Amino acid sequence: MTVTDDLRGGIVVCGIVACRLTGGAEEFLLPALRRLEYRGYDSAGIAVTGPGQGGPHTVRAVGRLDALLGRLAARPLPTGLGIGVGHTRWATHGVVSEANAHPHRDCSGSVAVVHNGILDNADQLRAELTRRGHRFSSEVDSEVVAHLVEEAGAGRLVDAVRTAVRQLHGSWALAVTSGRAAEVVLACHRSPLVVGLAEDGYVAASDLTALLGTVGHVHVLQDGDIVELTDQISWTDGHGAALPPRPPVTVDWAAEDAETGVYEDFMEKEIAEQPAAARRLLERLLPQIVDGRLWAGLGLPPVPAVRFVACGSSLHASAAAARVFRRVAGLPTTVAVASEFEPEPGFPDHGLTVAVSQSGETADVLSAVEAVPGPLLALTNSPSSSLARRADAVLDCTAGPEIGVAATKTFTTQVIGGAALGLAVAAAFGRASPAAVTAHVAALARLPDLLDAAQLTSFPVADALADDLADAPGFFFVSRGAGLPYAAEGALKLKEITYRWAEGIAAGELKHGPIALIDESTPVVVVDSGSRTRLNGAAAEMRARGARIIRVGAEPEATFPVLAADEPPWGPLESVVALQHLARSLAITLGRDTDKPRNLAKSVTVL
Ligand code: AGP
């Protein structure tokens, strides 16, 4: 088994790291936290200790990791301490403040805890602990764990953590250390955690990305596991019974996969990686579509109807893929916003639900699929995620690590994976002629070259436009039919990383109200799709009111001439490359952080 088979699930809001090394813990914890910063960047902290060294010595700071590094430079921790835990936070419980930053400690300051997840019974536990005399110093649910460990007594730390964990409801990945014990204890329940052997001891993290370059393989904790890291590793269950170590999983991502390399930022890198990601996915899927193997390999029952469930960019990718199910396979297909999901009246109980999520950890999606009775297929970049584990079948997007908060290559591979799936259903059940399926497969095969060409064309055009657009307070993204998901995606990308308002809208809807917003300062991005007649009419109406039209089309005179002449059933996917570059170039002009936009995190594990 390899990491890309089994590990990418470990993705949640916030990031935790831990180590038990013979060398200095700081030298591991800080670079590892840097790699996890994309999971949350409101505040960060570390705690270190060593045999007989007291502590844990804790430093926390509000803001990005650089703020923590500044603190450490001003007030260094004792050097050479090899035991430590660290955390980078995206606030869910409690405001962004130093008191709410992890690690959290008990009343005596001798237990330090970092936690990912949500503790559903934290309020009740806090009230009980307070009644028993514990003093809390934060508003954060995680702090109850430190006090529960403290209360469990002065015996072995691993037993105290086990006692504490038994009282928790909710989800947790925990790393706990104590000044009294030269060890780290890990525990997990519905929140990912991996552990591996580095050159000078054990290292653990909530996300494999933190460990790239440090370990050759890792072990994935399963729900209920308690792992004790001393100068060796021991696995037990919630009752203290010894467990064999979980099987090793080879780390097949390179350290460079999580570095920007020659690119300015991860978003630029990940936009540029789209043709290669598309090629990799298509090389795997295309040979299996026409002969029915792709569908048969999923092991799902016949499909009377399909519903997609997703959020954000994944929702837009779902809308593009759903057209293939409708138009080519002729199946009734709906697309639902996961946070609003209710089983549709009349949808057959054995209809197929396709949950689309790059992380596979999005709480809205996980909550929506709890209610579906029929088969569930996960279309995800994280094949060991909670979603994938819950699903009856998984289609892996194999996009590689996506570090930028804005979805780019995961969106593209979701559209391709979803379209391939629609064609596979059409082929397997004879719902389209073999000739038609073969023609669509050939169109899919052309996508990597189209994406390559769009990448080459779009960067300089977007770069040249950005200065002119910098003062525009808001944008429209307009299209029709198969182009609508891409207009919506373009608007989302722009909002997310430039903090300018943007609306993705059907061209025909503009005249029913939104056109009142248009004046000389309004850029309107038109994504060509289907017949141009009505789009041209809408563009002319907006131009007459002073709007600046930015056209993404097939004709050489388009602002971004990146589209193929013939439109496939999944619509003008190439357009998204232009839209991503437009958003990124404008964000850079406006001085925004393209990879870590404000208020956002890579994966939203809260409802
Ligand atoms: C996209 O740029 C966003 N970061 C966001 O809309 C994202 O697509 C959404 O939160 C869904 O995430 P998922 O694919 O991990 O479920």
Residues whose N, C-alpha, C, O or C-beta is under 5 A from the ligand:
A	BS01	AGP	C311 G312 S313 S314 V356 S357 Q358 S359 G360 T362 V405 A406 A407 K602 S603 V604
